[in-house]
Amino acid sequence: MNERQPLRRWAMGVALCLSVGAVGGAGADTTPISDTLEVRVTASEQQLPIKSFYQYRDYQPVWTTAASVEALVAGLNALEQDGINPENYASASLMEAFERSQAGGESAQVTFELQASQALLQALDHLNRGQVNPRELSAQWDAERPSRGYSMGAVAKAVNQMDMAAAFDQARPDSSAYRRLRAAFIDFQSRSLQSSVPYLDHREESLRPGDQHDDVLTLRRRLTHWGEPHLLAANPQAYPLVDVDTPDQRHFDAPLAAAVKRFQRRHLLQEDGVVGEQTRRALNVPLSLRAKQLKVNLERARWMGSQPDNAPRVWVDLAGYRLHYNRPGGEHWQTRVVVGSPQRATPVIQSAITHLTLNPSWTIPPTIMREDVLPRVREDVGYLAEENIQVVDFDGNPVNAEEVDWQQPGSVMLRQVAGSANPLGSIVVRFPNDHMIYLHDTPAQGLFQRHQRALSSGCVRVEGVTQFAQLLLEDTGSSAQLASLVASSQSDRQLSLPRRVPIALHYLTAWPNAEGEVEFRPDIYGHDAAVESALSQPMQLSG
């Protein structure tokens, strides 16, 4: 309330100024409809913060002039650059509704006033924390939708000045990643409307540096379409096309190879400068489809909420196959990960790392036991001994494998003892969640060399997990040394962190990389279509 009282006095002063011919909608201290407006707002049961909005304005109406409504409509229309449809807020019909209300009585004017404010507040809410609830789209989403994260006082101040851009800036996620996604969306939307360019035809052999061929010219045109104008322009500012008969344009030279590598890096492809089938297919994706992909991921970025870029936390970029750790001192540490396969997708999770397990045994999850292990055991029960797998009951007591009916094993669990063959390796990083998901070591280190790493049964394998876990201990105030503790060979040793470390697992099929370039990733779990469909549906203003 300390913020509100000075702003109320400020708003009243602005209202007095606006009443003398200004373009804004706030009239004098009192207006003919202000009392009715206060009654209607006070009685409102809307989920949107309309009471708070009008409390900051002392219940003075906003949308009392054509200029004020025009400013609102312009602000709503500008949300197209965030991938948000202005028609979700009836922007095209607001001016007509305003004119009708002016021809009516006080009740009609108050009704329009609330309609316009509702459109504003709904748009702010959508811009701030997303248009759809991700939990309604997928059971693989196990994270809280962010709460409203903007100052209503700052919004009211911007509205009083009829600065709708400033009002929406208060709600727009404040992160460099969101800004880069938004800039890329605007760019791809614009370039997708430009004249089309030829597709790169299928070839029996890859295009390689040093090649001389008509397809090299097509490659230059495709990459120019993707934002590499220097490949076809003597003057990148003017974009003059070179003579298509110039031999050099059919030559696969070093600058062209460098551009191909940049393209491959942005698409999680092997950066070899060679245009094989995967690179050719990525080059031929229409820019309009990439714009839709960016729109989907702008929505996902809004679900993540506003967080400072350097806030201490761990986050796993599932579709990008990376783990990022922002350390308390500002240092950024990252590494490669292996995530769940398309058949066993890793869910989106928000939690906090609580402890480590050293030299872990592995209690085989029910799905893996049913689908992977039991078929092998039914063929040969000796498989269990070969893999150091113990049979135990639900209390942890040993069970003789020969006495179990493996067609209907009943109340038994399978546990693989700690050791070099254990798929969890030597360290597990644990955090509470409902999916039995954790980060862990792995003996299969070669998998980190692959470019596409959706290969696990759901949990996340981390390259360099020992270094990562040691950093967690140091940054939370522990003096424990993992190397000596792991070397002790004591199995299933639990080591708590002195302080919890926030962790989030996110699924993002377009996201800025370390160089600031927006990467396009394969939709390995097929989630994009559901988000795109939800965003394309007409949305009703919240009551």
ABEGO torsion letter per residue (X at the ends): XAAAAAAAAAAAAAAAAAABGBABABBBABBAAAAAAAAAAAABABABBAAAAAAAAGGBBABABAAAAAAAAAAAAAAAAAGBBAAAAGAAAAAAAAAAAAABBAAAAAAAAAAAAAAAAAAAAAAAAEABBAAAABAABBBBBBBBABBAAAAAAAAAAGBAAAAAAAABBBBAAAAAAAAAAAAAAAAAABBBBBBBBBBABBBBBGBBBAAAAAAAAAAAAAGBAAAABABAAAGBBBBAABAAAABBBAAAAAAAAAAAAAAGBBBAGBBBAAAAAAAABBAAAAAAAAAAAAAAAAAAEBBBAABBBBBBBAAAGBBBBBBAAGBBBBBBBBBBBAABBBBBBBBBBABBBBGBBBBBBAAAAAAAAAAAAAABAAAAAAAGBBBBBAAGBBBBAAABBAABAEBBBBBBBBEAABAAEABBBBBBBAAGBBBBBBABAAAAABABABABAGBBBBBGAAAAAAAAAAAAGBABBAAAAAAAGBBGBBBBBABBBBBBBBBBABBBBAAGBBBBBBBAAGAAAAAAAAAABBBBBBX
